[in-house]
Amino acid sequence: MNDKTLLKDAVRVLKATSRTFYIPITFLQKDLKLAVSVAYLAMRAIDEIEDHEDVDNDTKHGILLQVSDLLKQPFDEQAYLAALAPIKDKMPEVTLRLGDWLKVCPEGALDRVLAATSEMAMGMGKWAKANWQVHTRQDLDDYTYYVAGLVGVMLSDLWEWGAGIKTDRELAIGYGRGLQAVNILRNQQEDMEERGVSFVPDDWTRNDLFDYADENLAKADEYMKDLNKRSIILFCRLPLALAHKTLKALKDGREKMTRAEVEATVEEIQAD
């Protein structure tokens, strides 16, 4: 395949995999748009391994650690597919074609994407082995760092690479953690009923988890103040606005925002 075909495929898979994330990516420009697209696809590729209900935790752990090691060196597609062999038939296109997505990553951004995705794979493997059993605040911080805080760190690395914008690392982690905390609140009952997994520390109430989300979303709001390029501000503002509004809906006793509220928020950000 040539680069043009791969780019077309990357956009198609990105759009099919996450409509919500695809929209803010369209706000970005040129190389940054492509780098963030590849980063999302790479992280989604390993997330599909971690999240698959028909793969046992020991297998997830072993494969994710292999993938983590492979991402620390020039990417070997054959070695990657060999690592996936035990679960290959269960994996979606976004995971099977990780090598294709990495091929179209802008050269200067590739090392950053590989490093962050490698660290995420290692952390996901560790938590799969532990069956995602969170018992303390420290556990929760560790889990949310690997699955979401790292996204904030990687995005900040890309902002510096592509736009010369420097941000605070802890606030970047807070940005990712805040979004993840809202997801945990939204899916709390489903995670317990369907997977027997709780991301809530043993001595916490749901209100404590609300406080955790508020604390990290406040860091996300502070993070926004370091951004000075309109396209990047718009990119970061949409997921954050949706997280704030979802949290309010949950506090009001609703399960989630309505589709109309989501669409109105998207329109509001796009019109800014």
Contacts in CASP RR format, 6 or more apart in sequence:
PFRMAT RR
TARGET T0000
AUTHOR 0000-0000-0000
METHOD contacts of the structure
MODEL  1
MNDKTLLKDAVRVLKATSRTFYIPITFLQKDLKLAVSVAYLAMRAIDEIE
DHEDVDNDTKHGILLQVSDLLKQPFDEQAYLAALAPIKDKMPEVTLRLGD
WLKVCPEGALDRVLAATSEMAMGMGKWAKANWQVHTRQDLDDYTYYVAGL
VGVMLSDLWEWGAGIKTDRELAIGYGRGLQAVNILRNQQEDMEERGVSFV
PDDWTRNDLFDYADENLAKADEYMKDLNKRSIILFCRLPLALAHKTLKAL
KDGREKMTRAEVEATVEEIQAD
1 9 0 8 1.000
1 100 0 8 1.000
3 103 0 8 1.000
3 104 0 8 1.000
6 100 0 8 1.000
6 101 0 8 1.000
6 103 0 8 1.000
6 104 0 8 1.000
7 34 0 8 1.000
7 104 0 8 1.000
9 97 0 8 1.000
9 100 0 8 1.000
10 37 0 8 1.000
10 38 0 8 1.000
10 41 0 8 1.000
10 100 0 8 1.000
10 101 0 8 1.000
10 104 0 8 1.000
11 37 0 8 1.000
13 41 0 8 1.000
13 93 0 8 1.000
13 94 0 8 1.000
13 97 0 8 1.000
14 21 0 8 1.000
14 22 0 8 1.000
14 25 0 8 1.000
14 37 0 8 1.000
14 40 0 8 1.000
14 41 0 8 1.000
15 22 0 8 1.000
17 41 0 8 1.000
17 44 0 8 1.000
17 94 0 8 1.000
18 40 0 8 1.000
18 44 0 8 1.000
20 239 0 8 1.000
20 242 0 8 1.000
20 262 0 8 1.000
21 40 0 8 1.000
21 239 0 8 1.000
23 238 0 8 1.000
23 266 0 8 1.000
23 270 0 8 1.000
24 234 0 8 1.000
24 235 0 8 1.000
24 236 0 8 1.000
24 238 0 8 1.000
24 239 0 8 1.000
25 33 0 8 1.000
25 36 0 8 1.000
25 37 0 8 1.000
25 40 0 8 1.000
25 235 0 8 1.000
26 33 0 8 1.000
27 231 0 8 1.000
27 234 0 8 1.000
27 235 0 8 1.000
27 238 0 8 1.000
27 270 0 8 1.000
28 36 0 8 1.000
28 231 0 8 1.000
28 232 0 8 1.000
28 235 0 8 1.000
29 231 0 8 1.000
31 106 0 8 1.000
31 109 0 8 1.000
31 162 0 8 1.000
32 158 0 8 1.000
32 159 0 8 1.000
32 162 0 8 1.000
32 163 0 8 1.000
32 231 0 8 1.000
32 232 0 8 1.000
34 104 0 8 1.000
34 105 0 8 1.000
34 106 0 8 1.000
35 105 0 8 1.000
35 106 0 8 1.000
35 109 0 8 1.000
35 112 0 8 1.000
35 113 0 8 1.000
35 158 0 8 1.000
35 161 0 8 1.000
35 162 0 8 1.000
36 155 0 8 1.000
36 158 0 8 1.000
36 235 0 8 1.000
38 101 0 8 1.000
38 102 0 8 1.000
38 104 0 8 1.000
38 105 0 8 1.000
38 109 0 8 1.000
38 113 0 8 1.000
39 105 0 8 1.000
39 109 0 8 1.000
39 113 0 8 1.000
39 116 0 8 1.000
39 117 0 8 1.000
39 154 0 8 1.000
39 155 0 8 1.000
39 158 0 8 1.000
41 94 0 8 1.000
41 98 0 8 1.000
41 101 0 8 1.000
42 98 0 8 1.000
42 101 0 8 1.000
42 102 0 8 1.000
42 113 0 8 1.000
42 114 0 8 1.000
42 117 0 8 1.000
43 116 0 8 1.000
43 117 0 8 1.000
43 120 0 8 1.000
43 151 0 8 1.000
44 94 0 8 1.000
44 95 0 8 1.000
45 94 0 8 1.000
45 95 0 8 1.000
45 97 0 8 1.000
45 98 0 8 1.000
45 101 0 8 1.000
46 64 0 8 1.000
46 67 0 8 1.000
46 95 0 8 1.000
46 117 0 8 1.000
46 120 0 8 1.000
46 121 0 8 1.000
46 124 0 8 1.000
47 124 0 8 1.000
47 147 0 8 1.000
48 91 0 8 1.000
48 92 0 8 1.000
48 94 0 8 1.000
48 95 0 8 1.000
49 55 0 8 1.000
49 60 0 8 1.000
49 63 0 8 1.000
49 64 0 8 1.000
49 67 0 8 1.000
49 84 0 8 1.000
49 87 0 8 1.000
49 91 0 8 1.000
49 95 0 8 1.000
49 124 0 8 1.000
50 60 0 8 1.000
50 64 0 8 1.000
50 124 0 8 1.000
50 125 0 8 1.000
50 127 0 8 1.000
50 128 0 8 1.000
52 60 0 8 1.000
52 87 0 8 1.000
52 90 0 8 1.000
52 91 0 8 1.000
53 195 0 8 1.000
54 90 0 8 1.000
55 87 0 8 1.000
55 90 0 8 1.000
57 128 0 8 1.000
57 129 0 8 1.000
57 131 0 8 1.000
58 129 0 8 1.000
59 86 0 8 1.000
59 87 0 8 1.000
60 124 0 8 1.000
60 125 0 8 1.000
60 128 0 8 1.000
60 129 0 8 1.000
61 125 0 8 1.000
61 126 0 8 1.000
61 128 0 8 1.000
61 129 0 8 1.000
62 125 0 8 1.000
63 83 0 8 1.000
63 84 0 8 1.000
63 86 0 8 1.000
63 87 0 8 1.000
64 121 0 8 1.000
64 122 0 8 1.000
64 123 0 8 1.000
64 124 0 8 1.000
64 125 0 8 1.000
64 128 0 8 1.000
65 121 0 8 1.000
65 122 0 8 1.000
65 125 0 8 1.000
66 83 0 8 1.000
67 80 0 8 1.000
67 83 0 8 1.000
67 118 0 8 1.000
67 121 0 8 1.000
68 118 0 8 1.000
68 119 0 8 1.000
68 121 0 8 1.000
68 122 0 8 1.000
68 123 0 8 1.000
68 125 0 8 1.000
69 118 0 8 1.000
70 76 0 8 1.000
70 79 0 8 1.000
70 80 0 8 1.000
70 83 0 8 1.000
71 114 0 8 1.000
71 115 0 8 1.000
71 117 0 8 1.000
71 118 0 8 1.000
71 121 0 8 1.000
72 114 0 8 1.000
72 115 0 8 1.000
72 118 0 8 1.000
75 99 0 8 1.000
75 102 0 8 1.000
75 114 0 8 1.000
77 99 0 8 1.000
80 98 0 8 1.000
80 99 0 8 1.000
81 88 0 8 1.000
81 96 0 8 1.000
84 91 0 8 1.000
84 95 0 8 1.000
84 96 0 8 1.000
88 96 0 8 1.000
94 101 0 8 1.000
102 110 0 8 1.000
102 113 0 8 1.000
102 114 0 8 1.000
105 113 0 8 1.000
108 161 0 8 1.000
109 158 0 8 1.000
109 161 0 8 1.000
109 162 0 8 1.000
112 154 0 8 1.000
112 157 0 8 1.000
112 158 0 8 1.000
112 161 0 8 1.000
113 154 0 8 1.000
116 150 0 8 1.000
116 151 0 8 1.000
116 153 0 8 1.000
116 154 0 8 1.000
116 157 0 8 1.000
119 146 0 8 1.000
119 150 0 8 1.000
120 146 0 8 1.000
120 147 0 8 1.000
120 150 0 8 1.000
122 146 0 8 1.000
123 146 0 8 1.000
124 146 0 8 1.000
124 147 0 8 1.000
126 146 0 8 1.000
127 143 0 8 1.000
127 146 0 8 1.000
127 147 0 8 1.000
131 197 0 8 1.000
132 143 0 8 1.000
132 195 0 8 1.000
132 197 0 8 1.000
132 199 0 8 1.000
133 139 0 8 1.000
133 197 0 8 1.000
133 198 0 8 1.000
134 140 0 8 1.000
134 143 0 8 1.000
134 198 0 8 1.000
134 199 0 8 1.000
134 200 0 8 1.000
134 201 0 8 1.000
135 201 0 8 1.000
135 202 0 8 1.000
136 201 0 8 1.000
136 202 0 8 1.000
137 201 0 8 1.000
137 204 0 8 1.000
139 201 0 8 1.000
140 199 0 8 1.000
140 200 0 8 1.000
140 201 0 8 1.000
140 212 0 8 1.000
141 177 0 8 1.000
143 199 0 8 1.000
144 176 0 8 1.000
144 177 0 8 1.000
144 178 0 8 1.000
144 180 0 8 1.000
144 181 0 8 1.000
144 184 0 8 1.000
145 173 0 8 1.000
145 177 0 8 1.000
147 180 0 8 1.000
148 176 0 8 1.000
148 177 0 8 1.000
148 178 0 8 1.000
148 179 0 8 1.000
148 180 0 8 1.000
149 172 0 8 1.000
149 173 0 8 1.000
149 174 0 8 1.000
149 175 0 8 1.000
149 176 0 8 1.000
149 177 0 8 1.000
149 180 0 8 1.000
150 173 0 8 1.000
151 176 0 8 1.000
152 172 0 8 1.000
152 173 0 8 1.000
152 174 0 8 1.000
152 175 0 8 1.000
152 176 0 8 1.000
153 169 0 8 1.000
153 172 0 8 1.000
153 173 0 8 1.000
155 172 0 8 1.000
155 236 0 8 1.000
156 167 0 8 1.000
156 169 0 8 1.000
156 172 0 8 1.000
159 165 0 8 1.000
159 167 0 8 1.000
159 227 0 8 1.000
159 229 0 8 1.000
159 232 0 8 1.000
160 166 0 8 1.000
160 167 0 8 1.000
163 229 0 8 1.000
163 232 0 8 1.000
165 226 0 8 1.000
165 227 0 8 1.000
165 228 0 8 1.000
165 229 0 8 1.000
165 232 0 8 1.000
166 226 0 8 1.000
167 223 0 8 1.000
167 226 0 8 1.000
167 227 0 8 1.000
168 222 0 8 1.000
168 223 0 8 1.000
168 226 0 8 1.000
170 219 0 8 1.000
171 219 0 8 1.000
171 220 0 8 1.000
171 222 0 8 1.000
171 223 0 8 1.000
171 226 0 8 1.000
172 223 0 8 1.000
173 219 0 8 1.000
174 216 0 8 1.000
174 219 0 8 1.000
174 220 0 8 1.000
174 223 0 8 1.000
175 216 0 8 1.000
175 219 0 8 1.000
175 220 0 8 1.000
175 223 0 8 1.000
175 236 0 8 1.000
175 240 0 8 1.000
176 216 0 8 1.000
176 220 0 8 1.000
177 216 0 8 1.000
177 219 0 8 1.000
178 213 0 8 1.000
178 216 0 8 1.000
178 217 0 8 1.000
178 219 0 8 1.000
178 220 0 8 1.000
178 243 0 8 1.000
179 220 0 8 1.000
179 239 0 8 1.000
179 240 0 8 1.000
179 243 0 8 1.000
181 209 0 8 1.000
181 212 0 8 1.000
181 213 0 8 1.000
181 216 0 8 1.000
181 217 0 8 1.000
182 213 0 8 1.000
182 217 0 8 1.000
182 243 0 8 1.000
182 246 0 8 1.000
182 247 0 8 1.000
182 250 0 8 1.000
184 191 0 8 1.000
184 199 0 8 1.000
184 200 0 8 1.000
184 209 0 8 1.000
185 206 0 8 1.000
185 209 0 8 1.000
185 210 0 8 1.000
185 213 0 8 1.000
185 247 0 8 1.000
185 250 0 8 1.000
186 246 0 8 1.000
186 250 0 8 1.000
186 255 0 8 1.000
186 256 0 8 1.000
188 198 0 8 1.000
188 199 0 8 1.000
188 200 0 8 1.000
188 206 0 8 1.000
188 209 0 8 1.000
191 197 0 8 1.000
191 198 0 8 1.000
191 199 0 8 1.000
192 198 0 8 1.000
200 206 0 8 1.000
200 208 0 8 1.000
200 209 0 8 1.000
201 208 0 8 1.000
210 247 0 8 1.000
210 250 0 8 1.000
210 251 0 8 1.000
213 247 0 8 1.000
214 247 0 8 1.000
217 240 0 8 1.000
217 243 0 8 1.000
217 244 0 8 1.000
217 247 0 8 1.000
220 240 0 8 1.000
220 243 0 8 1.000
221 240 0 8 1.000
223 236 0 8 1.000
224 233 0 8 1.000
224 236 0 8 1.000
224 237 0 8 1.000
224 240 0 8 1.000
227 233 0 8 1.000
227 236 0 8 1.000
234 269 0 8 1.000
234 270 0 8 1.000
234 272 0 8 1.000
237 269 0 8 1.000
237 272 0 8 1.000
238 265 0 8 1.000
238 266 0 8 1.000
238 269 0 8 1.000
241 265 0 8 1.000
241 268 0 8 1.000
241 269 0 8 1.000
242 257 0 8 1.000
242 262 0 8 1.000
242 265 0 8 1.000
245 257 0 8 1.000
245 261 0 8 1.000
245 265 0 8 1.000
246 256 0 8 1.000
246 257 0 8 1.000
249 255 0 8 1.000
249 256 0 8 1.000
249 257 0 8 1.000
249 261 0 8 1.000
250 256 0 8 1.000
257 265 0 8 1.000
END
